[in-house]
Amino acid sequence: MLSRRSVRIKAMQLLFSVNRDEQLDVVEAKKRYWSSIEDTFRLFVLNLHVILNVTSTASTDLEKRKSKRLPSDFDKAFSDKLYNNSLIKNLEQNKVLKKKVKELGFDKSMNVDYCKKIYDDFAKTEAYINYIQKESTKQDHIDILLELFRFCRQNELFNEIMEDHYGTWQDDKSVVIGSIKKTIKRVPVVEDDFIMEFYPSDETVNEFGFQLLENTLNGDAELLKHIEPTLKNWDSERLAIIDMILLKMATCEFIFFESIPTKVTINEYIDIAKNYSTAKSKDFINGVLDRIMKDFSENGLIKKSGRGLQE
């Protein structure tokens, strides 16, 4: 589920924390890295759990409409099929998902009132009203669940639930969204442990992400020696902290990760700088990394393996 971009950001944030917090040592930083990896998967599970809770409100809605003295035509036509359909039931009855929800305590910590309010707002949308008023195919159920999830992501209460549980929500949002969409599109699923398919791969989080964090932490002084000569009129101590961290991480990738092309590394850190540093940082990062790459190439310090990886 996690991409290299995602773990680069996690590593960057931890390196920033180490820089700013004298009490945070290397050992603790490494522990926090693994915790942040787990949090991304937990957010995936929490998103599924909230969706199930929101859809279950449709049954309560049905009972309320049935009890009206003067029900409207829409009330009479209403059903709780948002909840009582094969897709949602398949997720709700999944043993591994249920076990994980219980292990993480989501069943006890869930804000049911928030879920109800999210449903009530969604029930007013044209998409939901149209869904209720017609016979639904499996694709119709998929489409409305995707629309519900889109609505949730834009809902303040939904985002509050996520942020209250995990402070990494905004950074992990894009990868979690992609995983939830894939899940909705493939239900009903046969495999009980399908959610584990979305657990971050060892190649991404260990062989790349953890090694990047560890090598950058351990090689801090040596990496700085490579960077300082390329700064020209810039004083390294006056650089934005994030910019220096990104330069060290990219330099680390040049040296230690033979399978990643230098151009890919440069482009990745330019993009991260756009989102996490100053407006001018992307151009600064681009210029410095280009000079470091050329210097490394001239001195034989870059060794890339595989077709197309020599640049």
N, C-alpha and C positions, 0 to 999 in steps of 0.2 A: 504493500500500500504506500509506503513512504518512498519518495524519489530521492535521488542524490541531492537535488536542490533543497529538499526539506531537511535532510540531515546536515547539509552545509549551514543552514540557518540555525538549527539547534546548536551546532558546534560554535558558531559565531556568537550566539547569545550567551553561552556558557563562558567563552573566552572573555567576553565583555564583563560578565559578572566577576570572574577571577581578577580582572584588572581593577575593578571598582571596589571589591570587597576584600579587605586584607585578611579576613577570617576564613575566606573560602580557599581551601587548599586544593591541590591537584587531585587527591584521592576523592574528596567530596564532589568535585566537579565531574569526575568520571561516574560517580554514583548518580548524580543528577541527570547525566546524559541518558543512562539506561532508564531512569524513571520517566524522562520526557518521551522516550520511545514507547514505553508502556502506555503513557497518557494518550498518545495518538490512537492506539487501538481501543482504549477505553472510551474515547470520544466516539468512535465508530459504533460501539455497542450502545452507548448512551443515546445516540441519534436514533437508532432502531427502536430502543425502548420508548423514547418520547413519541415517535410516530405511532407505535402501538397504543400508547396511552391516549393520544389525541383521537385516533380512529374509534377507540372503544366508547368515546363519549357519544357516538352516533346512536348507540343503544339507549342511552339515557334520554337523548333527544326524541327518539321514537316514542318512548313511554310518555313523555310530556305532551307530545302532539296527540297521542291517543286519548289522553285524559281531558282534552279541551272540550268544553260544552258546545262551542260552535267552531269546529275545525274548518279550515279553508280547504279548497280543492288540493292545494299543495300538501297540506297536512295529511289529507286522506291518501295521497299518492306516495307519501314519504316512506322510506324504508331505511334500515340501518346497514345497507349493503356496503357502505364504506368500511364497516368493521366486519360484518358477516359475509365475507367472501373468501374464496379458497386461498388467495394470496396472503391475506393478513392472518388467517387461521394457520397457515403453514409456518409463518414466522413465529406466531404466538405459541405454537406447540413444539417448536424446535427445542430439544432437550439441552443442547450445548449452550444455546443463547440464553435460555432460562437459567441455567446453572451459573453462567457468567454474570448475568444481571444480579443474581442473588449474592454471588461472591463479592461483587463490587458495591453492594448495598444500595443499588439504584431503586430496588423495589420499595425500600423504606424512605429513601431521601427524595423521591420524586414529588414535585410540586403539582399535585393533582388539579388545584385551582387554576394554575397557569395553563395546563393542558386543556382544561375546559374552556378557558377564555380564547385560546388559540383556535379551538374547534368552532366556537361560536362566531368568531370573526371569519373563519374560512367558510362557514355555512352560508354566509351572506354573499359569497362570490358567485359570479355568473357561471363559472366552470362547475361549481358544486351543484348549483340549482339545475343546470342542464343535465348533469350526471344522474341526479335523482329522478328526473322526469322521463327517462328513457330506459329501455332494456339494455343491460350492460354485458358486453363480451369481456373476455379475459384482457384484451388490449385496452378496453375502456377502464377497467380496474387499474391497470398499470399506469395509464395516462393520468388518472385522477390522483393516484398516489404520488406520481412525479410532480404533479401540480401542487399537491399538498406540501410536499417537501420543499418545493420552490417557495411557497407561501411562508413556510416555517422559517426558512433562512432569512427572510426579510422581516420577520416578526421580532419585535423587541423582547418579548417574553421568552421566546425560544432561545435567542442569543444569550439572554440573562441566565437561563438554566445551564447552558453550556459553559459560560464564563464562571458561574458560581462553582461549578464542579472542577473545571480545569482552565487555568490561566493561559494555556497554550492554544485555546480555541481559534483565535484569529489567525495564528500562524499555521495551524493544522487544517483550517477550514477547507481549503481547496482539495486536499487529498482525501479528506473524509467525505466530502460531497461526492467526489467521483466514485468512491467505494459504495456509498449508499445508492447512488443511481444504478450502478451495476447490479446491486442486490435486488432492487425493485424490479429491474428488467428481467431478471432470471427466475424469480419466484413463480410457482412453488419449486423449492429445491428438495432434492432427494437426500443429499448428504447431511447428516446430523451436525457434522463439524465444519460446515461450509464457512462459518465466520472465521475460522483459523486460516483460511486462504488469504485473508486480508491482514494477517499478522505480518509485520515488517520482515522482509527477507534478511537472512544473516549476511548475505553478500553486500547489501546496501548499508545496513546499520552497524555491522561489525567490521567486515573487511574494508569498507570505505569510511563510513562515518566515525566510528570509534578510533580507527587508526589515524584519521585526519586530526581529530581532537587531540589524541595523545601525542602525535608527532609535532603538532604545533605548540602544545604546552611544553614538551620536553626540549624542543629545539628553538625556543624563543630567542635566545641571544644569538645563535648562529644564523637564524633567519633574518634578524635585524641587520647583521653584517652584510648580507646579500642585498638588502633593500636600500640601506642608507646611501651608498654611492650613486644610486639612480635617482635620488631625490632632487638633484641639482641645487636650486636655491631654497629648498624647503628644509626646515629644521624638523627632524623626526619627532621631537618632543612637542611640537606645536600642531602636529597633524590631528585631525579628528580621530578619536579613539577607534571608532568603527572602521575608518579607512585603514588605519595601521593593522588592525586585526584581519581585515580582508586581504591586505597585501601579504601578510604572513601566511594565511591559509592558502592563498593561491601559489605562493612560492613553495610552500610545502607540497602542494599537488605537483608542481613542476618536477620536484626532486624525487618524491616517493611513489607516485602513482603512474607507473609506466603505461597503463592501458588507457589513460585519459589524455586525448590530444591537448596540446597547449592552447590552441585556439578555443576549444570548448571551455577550458578552465577560465580563460580571460573573459569570454562572453558571460559565463555564469556569474562571475563576481561583479561584472559591470551591472548586470540585472539586479543582483542583490543590493548593490550600492544605490541603485535608483529608488528602491523601496525602503531602505533602512538607514541611509546616510543623507548628506546634504545634496542640494541641487547640482552642485559642481563636481560632486564626488565621482560620478561615473566617468567623466572625461579624465579626471586626475588618475583614477584607478587604471583606466585604459592605457594612458601614457606611461605610467610607471611600470606596469606589468609587461608592456611591450618592450621596454628597455631591459628589464630583467630577463625576459625570454631571449632577446638577442645576445645579451651578455652570457647567459648560460649556454646558448648554442655555440657561441664562439669558443668557449672554454670546455666544451664537451661535458657539461654538467647535466644536460637533459638526455635521458635515455628512454625513448619510447619504443614499445614493442608492438608488432602487428601492422597489418596493411593500413596505410593512410595515417599512421600515428607519428610520423617523423616531424610533423609541423606543429 
